[in-house]
Amino acid sequence: MLEQTVTSPNAAETPTGRPPLRELLTDAHSGVLLFGITPPRRSATPDEVRQIAAVTMARLAPLDVDGLVLYDIDDESDRNPDQRPFPYLPTMDPARFQDEYLTGWDRPVVVYRCVGKYPEHELRSWLDRADPARVLSVFVGASSSQKTIHTSLPQAQVLRHEVRPELLLGGVAITERYVRSGDEHLRLAAKQARGCAFFISQVVYDVDATKSLVSDYFHSCREQGIAPRPVLFTLSVCGSLKTLAFLKWLGVGIPRWLENALTHAADPLAESYDYCVAAARELSEFCRHLGMPFGFNVESVSIRKVEIEASVALAAQVRALLDGAER
C-alpha cells in the first residue's frame, strides 16, 4: 500500500517542465492537464492487470500531462433505473492499482473516492498512509439520496481535515445539476469552504451551460471576497451510438443538435473529436477573458481501443492548445 514519506509536497519541477500539480492547483494556475482512466475490473488476474498497466503506461508516455486521474467506480443504478448500456463491473481500488501496478508513473495521481462505499475506518486508514507529495484526491458523494452509504461526503471531508489536511482535496462540478437547480455554483463555494482546492467537472458537452456555471461561480466568489479555485473541464470523445447512450445514461447533458450530429455522422468519433477540440478552445478563451483559473481532464468513457487512442490524441492537442495560449 501507499507509504507515507517526508517528501515536501511542493517538490522540484516535474518531467513536464512545469511546477508540480499540487503547486499548480494551490496557486490557481491555468493550463493544468490531466488524463483520466478507470482501473481494471476487480476480477482481472494479476497478469491481466500488469498487462493493462503496461499498455496504459505506453499510451501515457508521450503525453505532456501534469497528472493522472484514477476513477473509483460505483454502481449508480439507484440514480438511473434504465438499463446501463455497458454493464457495471466492480473495479480495483484505484489506490491499489496505483501503488502496486503503476510504479513507473513519475507524476502525481488524483485518486477518486466514492466515499459512501467505504466505512470510516477504511477511509481513515487510506488517508493516514497517503503521501501528499504523490497523491491528491477527489471525494464523490452518493449518487442519490436513496442510496445506502457508509460515510457521507461532509463526514469524509471532516475526516480528511482531521487525518491528512495536507492532502490536496478536490470536488466534482456538475453542469447538469446547475441546469436543473441553478445552485451548483453555490455547492462549489460550499465545498471550497470545506477544503476543496480544485474541481473536476463531469464530462462537458453543453459548453454554454458550463460557461454559465463557471461565470456564476466566479462572480459569487468575488461577491464573497474569496478567490475562485481552478475548474478542470472533462472532455471525452464519443465513437459510437452505444457510447452516446452511455454518456446520456451517466447524466451528461448533450444539446439536441449535437446528439443529432453524432447520431447521423458517418464518423461519430471524428465528429465528437472536433467538437471536443472546439469546446476546449471556447472554454479556454472564456476563462482567460473572465480571469477564471481552469484546466482540462481528458478521458474515455469507453474501453474500445479506437476511442481510447482518440482520447490520447485529444489530450496531446489540448496540451498544444494550452501551450499556444500561454505564449
C-alpha positions as CSV (number, residue, x, y, z in Angstrom):
1,M,0.0,0.0,0.0
2,L,1.0,3.7,-0.1
3,E,3.8,4.6,2.2
4,Q,4.0,7.9,4.0
5,T,7.2,9.9,3.2
6,V,8.7,13.1,4.4
7,T,9.0,14.5,0.9
8,S,8.0,18.1,0.6
9,P,4.5,18.4,-1.0
10,N,5.9,21.1,-3.4
11,A,8.8,19.2,-4.8
12,A,11.0,20.3,-7.7
13,E,9.8,20.7,-11.3
14,T,8.3,17.6,-12.9
15,P,9.3,16.0,-16.2
16,T,6.7,18.3,-17.9
17,G,9.0,21.3,-17.1
18,R,6.1,22.9,-15.1
19,P,5.7,23.1,-11.4
20,P,4.2,20.0,-9.7
21,L,0.5,19.5,-10.0
22,R,-0.1,20.4,-6.3
23,E,1.6,23.7,-6.7
24,L,-0.3,24.5,-10.0
25,L,-3.6,23.9,-8.3
26,T,-2.8,25.5,-4.9
27,D,-1.6,28.7,-6.7
28,A,-4.6,28.6,-9.0
29,H,-2.6,28.4,-12.3
30,S,-4.4,27.9,-15.5
31,G,-3.4,25.3,-18.1
32,V,-3.4,22.2,-16.0
33,L,-3.9,19.0,-18.0
34,L,-4.9,15.6,-16.6
35,F,-5.7,12.3,-18.2
36,G,-8.3,10.1,-16.6
37,I,-8.6,6.3,-16.6
38,T,-10.6,3.6,-14.9
39,P,-8.7,0.8,-13.0
40,P,-9.1,-2.7,-14.3
41,R,-12.0,-4.8,-13.3
42,R,-11.8,-6.4,-9.9
43,S,-12.0,-9.9,-11.4
44,A,-8.9,-9.4,-13.5
45,T,-5.9,-11.7,-12.8
46,P,-2.6,-10.1,-11.6
47,D,-1.1,-10.9,-15.0
48,E,-4.0,-9.2,-16.8
49,V,-3.7,-6.1,-14.6
50,R,0.1,-5.9,-15.2
51,Q,-0.6,-6.1,-19.0
52,I,-3.2,-3.3,-18.7
53,A,-0.8,-1.2,-16.7
54,A,1.9,-1.7,-19.2
55,V,-0.3,-0.6,-22.1
56,T,-1.5,2.3,-20.1
57,M,2.0,3.5,-19.4
58,A,3.0,3.2,-23.0
59,R,0.0,5.3,-24.1
60,L,0.7,8.0,-21.5
61,A,4.5,8.1,-22.0
62,P,4.4,10.7,-24.9
63,L,1.7,12.9,-23.3
64,D,2.8,16.1,-21.5
65,V,0.2,15.9,-18.8
66,D,0.5,17.1,-15.2
67,G,-1.1,14.2,-13.6
68,L,-3.2,11.0,-13.9
69,V,-6.8,10.6,-12.7
70,L,-7.8,7.2,-11.3
71,Y,-11.6,6.9,-11.1
72,D,-13.5,5.0,-8.4
73,I,-16.5,3.3,-10.0
74,D,-19.7,2.7,-8.1
75,D,-23.0,1.2,-9.0
76,E,-25.3,4.0,-9.9
77,S,-28.5,2.1,-10.7
78,D,-30.2,3.9,-7.8
79,R,-29.7,7.2,-9.8
80,N,-30.8,5.8,-13.1
81,P,-33.1,2.7,-13.2
82,D,-32.7,2.4,-17.1
83,Q,-30.6,-0.4,-18.4
84,R,-26.9,0.5,-18.3
85,P,-25.5,0.5,-21.9
86,F,-22.3,-1.0,-20.6
87,P,-22.6,-3.5,-17.7
88,Y,-21.4,-2.4,-14.3
89,L,-18.3,-4.3,-13.3
90,P,-16.6,-3.6,-10.0
91,T,-13.1,-2.3,-10.4
92,M,-9.9,-2.5,-8.4
93,D,-9.3,0.1,-5.7
94,P,-7.6,2.9,-7.6
95,A,-5.0,3.5,-4.8
96,R,-4.0,-0.2,-5.0
97,F,-3.8,0.0,-8.8
98,Q,-1.5,3.0,-8.5
99,D,0.7,1.6,-5.7
100,E,1.1,-2.0,-7.0
101,Y,0.9,-1.6,-10.8
102,L,1.7,1.9,-11.8
103,T,5.1,2.1,-10.1
104,G,6.7,3.6,-13.2
105,W,4.4,6.6,-13.3
106,D,6.5,9.5,-12.1
107,R,3.8,12.2,-11.8
108,P,1.0,12.8,-9.3
109,V,-2.2,10.8,-9.3
110,V,-5.6,12.1,-8.4
111,V,-7.4,9.2,-6.7
112,Y,-11.2,9.4,-6.7
113,R,-13.0,8.2,-3.7
114,C,-16.8,7.3,-3.8
115,V,-16.8,7.9,-0.1
116,G,-20.2,6.2,0.5
117,K,-18.6,2.8,-0.4
118,Y,-16.1,3.0,2.5
119,P,-16.6,2.7,6.2
120,E,-14.9,5.5,8.1
121,H,-12.1,3.3,9.4
122,E,-11.1,2.3,5.8
123,L,-11.0,5.9,4.7
124,R,-9.1,6.9,7.8
125,S,-6.6,4.1,7.1
126,W,-6.0,5.2,3.5
127,L,-5.7,8.9,4.4
128,D,-3.2,8.0,7.1
129,R,-1.0,6.3,4.6
130,A,-1.4,8.6,1.6
131,D,1.6,10.6,0.5
132,P,0.5,14.2,-0.2
133,A,3.5,14.7,-2.5
134,R,2.3,12.0,-4.8
135,V,-1.4,11.7,-4.2
136,L,-4.4,14.1,-4.5
137,S,-8.0,13.1,-4.1
138,V,-11.5,13.9,-5.3
139,F,-14.3,12.9,-2.9
140,V,-17.6,12.0,-4.5
141,G,-20.8,11.8,-2.7
142,A,-23.7,9.3,-3.1
143,S,-25.3,9.0,-6.5
144,S,-28.8,9.6,-5.0
145,S,-30.4,10.4,-1.6
146,Q,-31.9,6.9,-1.6
147,K,-28.5,5.1,-1.7
148,T,-27.3,3.3,1.5
149,I,-23.9,4.6,2.4
150,H,-21.2,4.1,5.0
151,T,-19.7,7.6,5.0
152,S,-21.3,10.9,3.8
153,L,-19.4,13.4,1.8
154,P,-19.3,16.0,4.7
155,Q,-18.1,13.3,7.0
156,A,-15.3,12.4,4.6
157,Q,-14.3,16.0,4.2
158,V,-14.1,16.4,8.0
159,L,-12.1,13.1,8.3
160,R,-9.6,14.3,5.8
161,H,-9.2,17.6,7.7
162,E,-8.5,15.6,10.9
163,V,-6.2,12.9,9.5
164,R,-4.4,14.3,6.5
165,P,-5.2,18.0,6.0
166,E,-2.1,18.4,3.7
167,L,-3.6,16.0,1.2
168,L,-5.0,18.3,-1.6
169,L,-8.7,17.7,-2.0
170,G,-10.9,18.3,-5.0
171,G,-14.6,18.2,-5.7
172,V,-16.9,17.4,-8.5
173,A,-18.6,20.1,-10.6
174,I,-21.8,19.1,-12.5
175,T,-23.2,21.3,-15.2
176,E,-26.4,19.3,-15.5
177,R,-27.2,19.9,-11.8
178,Y,-26.7,23.6,-12.4
179,V,-29.1,23.4,-15.3
180,R,-31.7,21.6,-13.1
181,S,-31.4,23.5,-9.9
182,G,-29.4,26.7,-10.7
183,D,-27.4,26.4,-7.5
184,E,-24.3,24.3,-8.5
185,H,-22.1,27.3,-8.2
186,L,-23.2,27.7,-4.5
187,R,-22.4,24.0,-4.0
188,L,-18.9,24.6,-5.3
189,A,-18.4,27.5,-2.9
190,A,-19.6,25.4,0.0
191,K,-17.2,22.6,-1.0
192,Q,-14.4,25.2,-1.2
193,A,-15.2,26.3,2.3
194,R,-14.9,22.7,3.4
195,G,-11.4,22.4,2.0
196,C,-11.7,21.7,-1.8
197,A,-8.8,23.3,-3.6
198,F,-9.9,22.5,-7.2
199,F,-12.8,21.0,-9.1
200,I,-13.1,18.4,-11.9
201,S,-16.2,18.6,-14.0
202,Q,-18.4,15.8,-15.2
203,V,-17.9,15.3,-19.0
204,V,-18.7,18.5,-20.8
205,Y,-20.8,18.5,-23.9
206,D,-23.0,21.5,-23.1
207,V,-20.5,24.3,-23.3
208,D,-22.9,27.2,-23.0
209,A,-24.4,25.9,-19.7
210,T,-20.9,25.1,-18.4
211,K,-19.8,28.7,-19.1
212,S,-22.8,30.0,-17.2
213,L,-21.9,27.7,-14.2
214,V,-18.3,29.0,-14.2
215,S,-19.5,32.6,-14.6
216,D,-21.9,32.3,-11.6
217,Y,-19.2,30.6,-9.5
218,F,-16.6,33.2,-10.4
219,H,-18.8,36.2,-9.6
220,S,-20.2,34.5,-6.4
221,C,-16.6,34.2,-5.2
222,R,-15.9,37.9,-6.0
223,E,-19.0,38.9,-4.1
224,Q,-17.8,36.9,-1.1
225,G,-14.3,38.3,-1.3
226,I,-12.7,34.8,-2.0
227,A,-10.5,33.6,-4.8
228,P,-12.1,31.0,-7.1
229,R,-10.4,27.6,-7.3
230,P,-9.4,26.1,-10.6
231,V,-12.1,24.1,-12.5
232,L,-10.8,21.3,-14.8
233,F,-13.2,20.6,-17.6
234,T,-13.5,16.9,-18.5
235,L,-13.5,16.1,-22.2
236,S,-14.4,12.6,-23.6
237,V,-14.8,11.5,-27.2
238,C,-17.8,9.6,-28.4
239,G,-17.2,7.0,-31.1
240,S,-20.4,5.0,-31.3
241,L,-24.1,5.2,-30.6
242,K,-23.6,2.9,-27.7
243,T,-21.1,5.4,-26.2
244,L,-23.5,8.2,-26.8
245,A,-26.2,6.2,-25.0
246,F,-23.8,5.6,-22.1
247,L,-22.9,9.3,-21.8
248,K,-26.7,10.1,-21.6
249,W,-27.1,7.3,-19.0
250,L,-24.4,8.8,-16.9
251,G,-26.4,12.1,-17.0
252,V,-24.2,14.0,-19.4
253,G,-26.2,16.8,-21.0
254,I,-25.9,16.8,-24.8
255,P,-27.6,19.5,-26.8
256,R,-30.1,18.1,-29.2
257,W,-28.4,19.5,-32.3
258,L,-25.1,17.8,-31.2
259,E,-26.9,14.5,-30.4
260,N,-28.4,14.6,-34.0
261,A,-25.0,15.4,-35.4
262,L,-23.3,12.4,-33.6
263,T,-26.2,10.1,-34.4
264,H,-26.2,10.8,-38.1
265,A,-22.5,11.3,-38.7
266,A,-20.6,9.0,-41.0
267,D,-17.8,9.0,-38.4
268,P,-19.2,10.0,-34.9
269,L,-15.7,9.7,-33.4
270,A,-14.2,12.3,-35.7
271,E,-17.3,14.5,-35.2
272,S,-17.0,14.3,-31.4
273,Y,-13.3,14.8,-31.5
274,D,-13.7,18.0,-33.5
275,Y,-16.4,19.1,-31.0
276,C,-14.1,18.5,-28.0
277,V,-11.3,20.5,-29.5
278,A,-13.7,23.4,-30.3
279,A,-15.1,23.1,-26.7
280,A,-11.6,23.2,-25.2
281,R,-10.8,26.3,-27.3
282,E,-14.0,28.1,-26.4
283,L,-13.7,27.3,-22.7
284,S,-10.1,28.4,-22.6
285,E,-10.9,31.7,-24.2
286,F,-13.9,32.3,-22.0
287,C,-12.0,31.5,-18.7
288,R,-8.9,33.6,-19.7
289,H,-11.2,36.6,-20.5
290,L,-13.1,36.1,-17.2
291,G,-9.9,35.6,-15.2
292,M,-11.0,32.2,-14.0
293,P,-8.3,29.6,-13.3
294,F,-9.0,26.5,-15.4
295,G,-7.6,23.3,-17.0
296,F,-8.7,20.1,-18.6
297,N,-9.1,16.4,-17.8
298,V,-9.3,14.1,-20.8
299,E,-10.8,10.6,-20.6
300,S,-12.5,7.9,-22.5
301,V,-15.8,6.5,-21.1
302,S,-15.5,3.6,-23.5
303,I,-13.0,0.8,-23.3
304,R,-12.8,0.5,-27.1
305,K,-9.2,0.8,-28.3
306,V,-10.1,3.3,-31.0
307,E,-11.9,5.6,-28.6
308,I,-9.1,5.4,-26.0
309,E,-6.5,6.2,-28.7
310,A,-8.6,9.2,-29.8
311,S,-8.6,10.4,-26.2
312,V,-4.8,10.2,-26.1
313,A,-4.7,12.3,-29.3
314,L,-7.1,14.7,-27.9
315,A,-5.0,15.2,-24.8
316,A,-2.0,16.0,-26.9
317,Q,-4.0,18.5,-28.9
318,V,-5.4,20.2,-25.8
319,R,-1.8,20.4,-24.4
320,A,-0.7,22.2,-27.7
321,L,-3.7,24.5,-27.4
322,L,-2.9,25.4,-23.8
323,D,0.8,26.0,-24.6
324,G,-0.1,28.1,-27.6
325,A,-2.4,30.2,-25.5
326,E,0.3,30.7,-22.8
327,R,2.9,32.0,-25.2
